[in-house]
Amino acid sequence: MKGWVRSVRTHKESAFFHINDGSSISNLQVIVPLTKVPRNATFGSCIEAVGSLVTSLLPLQQPVELMADKVTVIGECNFRDYPFKAKKKHSLDYIRQYPHLRLRTLTFGALMRIRSAATRAIHEYFQREGFCLVHTPILTSNDCEGAGEVFKVEPIEKIQGTLKTDEKERNEEGAANFFGVPTFLTVSGQLHLEVASGAFSKVYTFGPTFRAENSRTRHHLSEFYMIEAEISFTETLEDIIKYIEGMLKFTSEEILNTCSSDVQFFVKNSSDFKHLEILENFVTKTFLRMSYTEAIEILTQNANNFENKVSWGIDLHKEHEQYLVRYCDNLPVFVTDYPLDVKPFYAKMNVNNKTVAAVDLLAPVVGEICGGSLREDCLDILIRRLDQEVPKDNLNWYLDLRRFGSVPHGGFGIGFERYLQVLLGIQNIKDAIIFPRSPNSCRL
């Protein structure tokens, strides 16, 4: 057995090591005669123990233990300098200072296994439902959301002023850009999924996205993962909602079935055991539905409780979203049919010409975790909205999707880290990802 030492104690003529190889939250107890314990086998070190597995004298705590004949230290650990101490509970704020070591802690070991199980379940759900996986590009010339919060990509030579180019091959536009046009890190794979949805009826992607929002709060990351899907031949939001709810319930149930010990440990040590009831409801109860107009009516009745003004036409703030979830007894709730001006240009206009066929899913802990819509398939309306919101020249290819064989379609995007916050009761999104990136913080 090879693993890292979680704890070590001595009693009479034996030493008792608890070691872990990362495959489970549970440790294996290794019993070693004191005469065979290497002096450098300390807390945090990596050891190899050779011996016989026997039935434990405390089967409720562990079914088996290892009676070791030989222990070898593979990697030493200076426990005095090691930032994590045995038998001490470290706060998440403290652990966050050591991103290169925090996977060694029980909490983030559990998170890693949960993320892995969730990723596997997400792919399984989409494959079972007949979706085709699309690897959408990280480099793009488009700002999908139109908010301008993008990272521009340039060669290091250009930044340093040493880039050499062939004047004969450069055009005026390309002179300043490596790819010939301004290029950014993607904020969403949606537009590229819409390309694929013109040839496949159901497509999805799951990968990193980036946003240059200069916010250092516990709610924001500069790099995060998105689960996105597009469904062709659909004309109702209910079709979109069905896949959102189905995927989230399937994934959550799989995590509870395969990582129940990890989930309980994480919730117990990082949030509140009451959150397990919220998690159970997330899996077993039907998500609620209300229109944006109904949501505003509910909020207006308690308008004095909010810092941000409540009126029809506003984009809901986090405090509004969280209040609506509490109003719904901490059940997830779909809010539909938002005002035209608060949703992106691609959301399909409703027949009243005031709202769009868009939906957000609000959930405990974080508020919005998912956004989706039917996509505008009327070319004339799409051109008018582009003229009002974003430069149309960069999206002529997108208009071609409507000119040549367009079909009614829609889709959604779910923030993976926000979903994990809901699942585990994580208050700071930086604790839902292994290597968090945010303004003034890109360690490793």
C-alpha positions in Angstrom: 0.0 0.0 0.0 1.3 3.4 -1.0 -0.1 6.7 0.4 0.4 9.8 2.3 0.5 9.8 6.1 -2.6 11.6 7.5 -1.7 10.9 11.1 0.7 8.8 13.2 0.7 7.8 16.9 2.6 5.3 19.0 1.4 3.0 21.7 3.6 0.6 23.6 5.5 -1.4 21.0 3.6 -0.3 17.9 3.1 2.7 15.7 -0.3 3.4 14.1 -0.3 5.2 10.7 -3.4 6.4 8.9 -2.5 6.6 5.2 -4.5 7.7 2.2 -3.9 7.4 -1.5 -6.6 9.8 -2.6 -9.1 7.2 -3.9 -11.4 7.6 -0.9 -12.2 9.9 2.1 -11.4 6.9 4.3 -7.9 6.1 5.6 -6.2 2.8 6.0 -4.7 2.1 9.4 -1.2 0.6 9.2 0.2 -1.0 12.3 4.0 -1.2 12.4 6.4 -2.5 15.1 8.3 0.4 16.5 11.5 -1.2 15.6 10.6 -1.1 11.9 9.4 2.5 11.8 11.7 4.8 9.7 12.6 7.9 11.6 11.5 10.1 8.7 8.0 8.6 8.4 6.2 11.7 9.6 2.8 13.4 9.1 2.6 14.5 5.4 5.2 12.1 4.1 4.5 9.5 1.5 5.2 5.9 2.5 5.0 2.3 1.1 3.8 -0.3 3.6 4.1 -4.0 2.9 2.3 -6.6 5.1 -0.9 -8.5 5.6 -4.5 -7.2 5.5 -6.4 -8.4 8.6 -9.9 -7.9 9.9 -10.0 -4.8 12.1 -10.8 -5.0 15.8 -13.1 -2.0 15.2 -15.1 -3.0 12.1 -17.5 -0.1 12.4 -14.7 2.3 11.9 -12.8 0.3 9.3 -13.3 -3.2 8.0 -9.6 -4.0 7.6 -6.1 -2.8 8.6 -2.6 -3.6 7.5 -0.2 -5.4 9.7 3.1 -4.1 8.2 6.3 -6.0 8.0 8.2 -3.2 6.2 7.7 0.5 5.8 9.6 2.6 3.3 9.5 6.4 3.0 9.0 7.4 -0.6 8.8 11.2 -0.1 9.9 12.9 3.1 7.9 15.8 4.6 9.3 18.4 7.1 6.3 18.5 9.3 7.5 21.6 11.1 7.5 23.6 7.9 4.4 21.9 6.4 1.6 24.5 6.5 -1.0 21.9 7.5 -0.8 20.4 11.0 -2.0 17.0 12.2 -5.3 17.0 14.2 -5.9 20.7 13.5 -8.9 22.0 11.5 -7.8 24.7 9.2 -10.2 27.3 7.8 -10.9 27.5 4.1 -9.5 31.0 4.1 -6.2 29.6 5.4 -6.1 26.6 3.1 -6.7 28.9 0.1 -3.3 30.4 0.6 -1.7 27.1 -0.5 -3.3 26.2 -3.8 -0.4 23.8 -4.6 -0.9 21.9 -1.4 -4.6 22.2 -0.6 -5.6 18.9 -2.4 -3.7 17.2 0.4 -6.4 18.2 2.8 -9.5 16.0 3.4 -11.9 18.8 2.3 -10.3 19.4 -1.1 -9.6 15.8 -1.6 -13.3 15.3 -1.3 -14.0 18.2 -3.7 -11.7 16.7 -6.3 -13.5 13.3 -6.2 -16.9 15.1 -6.4 -15.9 17.2 -9.3 -14.6 14.1 -11.1 -17.9 12.2 -10.4 -20.0 15.2 -11.5 -18.0 15.5 -14.8 -18.5 11.8 -15.5 -22.2 12.0 -14.8 -22.7 15.1 -16.9 -21.2 13.4 -19.9 -23.2 10.3 -19.3 -26.5 12.2 -19.1 -25.9 14.0 -22.4 -24.7 10.8 -24.2 -27.7 8.9 -23.0 -30.0 11.6 -24.3 -28.4 11.5 -27.7 -26.4 14.7 -27.6 -23.2 15.0 -29.6 -20.1 16.5 -27.8 -18.6 19.5 -29.5 -15.1 20.8 -28.5 -15.8 24.5 -28.9 -12.7 26.8 -29.2 -11.1 28.7 -26.4 -9.8 31.3 -28.8 -12.6 33.4 -30.5 -13.2 36.6 -32.3 -16.6 37.1 -30.7 -17.9 38.3 -27.4 -20.9 36.1 -27.0 -22.6 38.0 -24.2 -21.7 41.4 -25.7 -20.6 42.8 -22.3 -17.1 43.5 -23.3 -15.6 41.6 -20.3 -13.1 39.6 -22.3 -9.4 38.8 -22.2 -7.6 39.8 -25.4 -5.0 37.3 -26.7 -1.7 38.6 -28.1 1.7 37.0 -28.7 4.3 37.8 -26.0 6.6 39.2 -28.7 4.0 41.9 -29.5 3.7 42.8 -25.9 7.4 43.1 -25.7 7.6 45.0 -29.0 9.7 42.3 -30.7 7.2 40.7 -33.1 8.4 40.5 -36.7 5.9 40.4 -39.6 6.1 40.3 -43.3 4.7 43.7 -44.5 3.6 42.2 -47.8 1.4 39.6 -46.1 -0.2 42.0 -43.6 -3.4 43.8 -44.4 -4.5 46.9 -42.6 -6.8 45.0 -40.1 -4.3 42.2 -39.5 -1.3 44.4 -39.0 -2.1 44.7 -35.3 -3.4 41.2 -34.7 -1.7 37.8 -34.8 -4.9 36.1 -36.2 -5.8 39.0 -38.5 -8.7 40.1 -36.2 -8.9 40.9 -32.5 -9.0 37.6 -30.6 -10.2 36.8 -27.1 -10.6 34.0 -24.6 -14.1 32.7 -24.9 -16.8 33.7 -22.4 -19.1 31.0 -23.8 -19.2 28.3 -26.3 -22.8 29.0 -27.3 -22.4 30.7 -30.6 -20.1 27.8 -31.8 -22.7 25.3 -30.5 -25.3 27.1 -32.7 -23.1 26.4 -35.7 -23.1 22.7 -34.8 -26.9 22.7 -34.1 -27.4 23.6 -37.8 -26.2 20.0 -38.6 -26.9 18.0 -35.4 -30.2 18.1 -33.5 -28.7 18.0 -30.0 -25.2 19.2 -29.1 -23.3 20.1 -25.9 -19.9 21.2 -24.7 -18.2 21.3 -21.3 -15.1 23.3 -20.9 -13.3 26.4 -19.5 -14.6 29.9 -20.1 -13.1 33.3 -19.1 -14.4 36.6 -18.0 -12.4 39.8 -17.3 -14.8 41.2 -14.7 -12.7 43.1 -12.2 -14.4 41.7 -9.1 -12.7 40.1 -6.1 -15.8 39.0 -4.3 -16.6 35.5 -3.2 -19.1 35.3 -6.1 -16.7 35.6 -9.1 -14.0 33.8 -10.9 -12.0 34.9 -14.0 -11.8 31.3 -15.2 -14.6 28.8 -14.7 -16.2 25.8 -16.4 -19.5 25.9 -18.3 -21.9 23.1 -19.3 -23.7 24.3 -22.4 -26.2 22.7 -24.8 -28.2 23.5 -27.9 -31.4 21.7 -29.0 -32.8 22.0 -32.5 -36.4 21.7 -33.6 -37.8 23.1 -30.4 -40.2 26.0 -30.1 -41.0 26.0 -26.4 -39.0 26.9 -23.3 -40.4 23.8 -21.6 -38.1 21.6 -23.8 -35.1 23.6 -22.6 -36.2 23.4 -19.0 -36.8 19.7 -19.2 -33.1 19.1 -20.1 -31.8 21.5 -17.5 -33.7 19.9 -14.7 -33.0 16.4 -16.0 -29.3 16.9 -16.2 -29.0 18.5 -12.7 -31.1 15.8 -11.0 -29.3 13.0 -12.8 -25.9 14.4 -11.9 -26.8 15.1 -8.3 -28.2 11.7 -7.8 -25.1 10.0 -9.3 -22.9 12.1 -6.9 -24.9 11.1 -3.9 -24.7 7.4 -5.0 -21.0 7.4 -5.7 -19.6 10.1 -3.3 -21.9 10.1 -0.4 -19.1 10.0 2.2 -17.3 12.9 0.4 -20.5 15.0 0.2 -21.4 14.5 3.9 -17.8 15.3 5.0 -17.6 18.4 2.8 -21.0 19.7 4.0 -20.3 18.9 7.6 -16.9 20.7 7.6 -17.6 23.5 5.1 -21.2 24.5 5.5 -24.1 23.3 7.6 -25.7 19.8 8.0 -29.1 21.5 7.3 -27.8 21.8 3.8 -28.3 18.1 3.3 -32.0 18.7 3.4 -31.7 21.3 0.6 -29.6 18.8 -1.4 -32.2 16.0 -0.9 -34.9 18.4 -2.1 -32.8 19.3 -5.1 -32.8 15.6 -6.2 -36.3 14.5 -5.2 -38.6 17.5 -5.7 -39.8 19.1 -8.9 -38.3 22.5 -9.6 -40.8 25.4 -9.4 -41.7 27.8 -12.2 -42.7 31.5 -12.3 -42.6 34.2 -14.8 -40.4 37.3 -14.5 -43.6 39.4 -14.0 -44.7 37.1 -11.2 -41.2 37.4 -9.6 -41.4 41.2 -9.7 -44.8 41.1 -8.0 -43.4 39.0 -5.2 -40.3 41.2 -4.8 -42.4 44.4 -4.9 -44.3 43.3 -1.8 -41.0 43.3 0.1 -39.2 46.1 -1.8 -38.1 47.9 1.4 -35.9 44.9 2.3 -33.6 45.3 -0.7 -30.7 47.6 -1.4 -31.5 47.5 -5.2 -34.7 49.0 -6.5 -37.4 46.7 -7.6 -39.4 47.6 -10.7 -40.5 45.8 -13.9 -37.7 45.9 -16.4 -34.7 45.6 -14.0 -32.2 42.8 -14.3 -32.6 40.8 -11.0 -29.7 41.2 -8.5 -28.4 38.4 -6.4 -30.3 39.6 -3.3 -33.5 39.4 -5.4 -32.7 35.9 -6.7 -31.9 34.6 -3.2 -35.1 36.0 -1.8 -37.1 34.3 -4.5 -35.5 31.0 -3.6 -36.3 31.5 0.1 -39.8 32.4 -0.9 -40.0 29.0 -2.6 -38.9 27.1 0.5 -35.3 26.8 -0.8 -36.4 24.9 -3.8 -34.9 25.7 -7.2 -37.1 27.9 -9.3 -37.2 28.7 -13.0 -37.9 32.3 -13.9 -39.1 32.8 -17.4 -40.0 35.5 -20.0 -37.6 38.3 -19.1 -37.8 41.9 -20.5 -36.2 42.3 -23.9 -33.6 44.7 -22.7 -32.0 42.6 -20.0 -31.2 39.5 -22.2 -28.7 39.1 -25.1 -29.5 39.8 -28.7 -30.0 36.1 -29.6 -32.9 35.5 -27.2 -36.2 35.0 -29.2 -38.7 37.8 -28.9 -42.1 36.8 -27.6 -45.3 37.8 -29.4 -45.9 40.8 -27.1 -42.6 42.4 -28.4 -41.7 43.3 -24.8 -40.3 40.1 -23.4 -38.1 37.2 -24.7 -38.4 33.5 -24.3 -35.5 33.3 -21.8 -35.2 31.3 -18.5 -32.9 31.5 -15.5 -32.7 28.8 -12.8 -32.3 30.2 -9.3 -31.1 27.9 -6.6 -30.1 28.0 -2.9 -26.7 29.5 -1.8 -25.9 31.4 -5.1 -29.0 32.5 -6.8 -28.7 32.1 -10.6 -26.8 29.0 -11.7 -28.2 28.6 -15.2 -29.5 30.7 -18.1 -31.1 29.7 -21.3 -33.4 30.8 -24.1 -35.0 30.0 -27.3 -32.8 31.5 -30.0 -34.1 34.2 -32.4 -34.6 32.5 -35.7 -36.2 35.4 -37.6 -33.4 37.0 -39.6 -34.9 40.5 -39.8 -35.5 40.7 -36.0 -32.0 39.4 -35.4 -30.4 42.0 -37.6 -32.4 44.8 -35.9 -31.2 43.6 -32.4 -27.6 43.3 -33.6 -27.7 46.8 -34.9 -28.8 48.0 -31.5 -26.5 45.9 -29.3 -23.3 44.7 -31.0 -21.2 45.3 -34.2 -22.9 43.3 -36.9 -19.8 43.0 -39.1 -18.2 40.5 -36.7 -21.3 38.3 -36.8 -22.1 38.0 -40.5 -21.4 34.3 -40.2 -24.0 34.0 -37.4 -26.6 35.6 -39.6 -25.7 33.1 -42.3 -26.9 30.4 -39.9 -30.4 32.0 -40.2 -30.1 32.5 -44.0 -29.3 28.9 -44.9 -31.5 26.1 -43.5 -32.3 27.7 -40.1 -34.5 25.8 -37.7 -36.2 26.7 -34.4 -33.7 26.0 -31.6 -32.7 26.9 -28.1 -30.2 26.1 -25.4 -28.7 26.8 -22.0 -25.5 27.2 -20.0 -24.8 26.1 -16.5 -21.9 27.4 -14.4 -20.2 24.2 -13.1 -18.7 25.8 -10.0 -22.0 27.5 -9.1 -23.7 24.2 -9.4 -21.1 22.7 -7.0 -21.8 25.5 -4.6 -25.4 24.6 -4.5 -24.7 20.9 -4.2 -22.2 21.3 -1.3 -23.2 24.6 0.4 -20.0 26.3 -0.6 -20.1 30.0 0.2 -17.0 31.1 -1.7 -16.8 30.1 -5.3 -13.0 29.9 -5.1 -13.5 26.8 -3.0 -15.4 25.1 -5.7 -12.5 24.9 -8.2 -9.1 23.4 -7.7 -7.0 26.3 -9.1 -9.0 29.5 -8.7 -8.2 32.5 -11.0 -9.4 36.0 -10.1 -8.1 39.6 -10.3 -4.6 39.8 -8.8 -4.5 36.1 -8.2 -3.1 33.6 -10.7 -0.8 31.5 -8.6 0.8 28.4 -10.2 
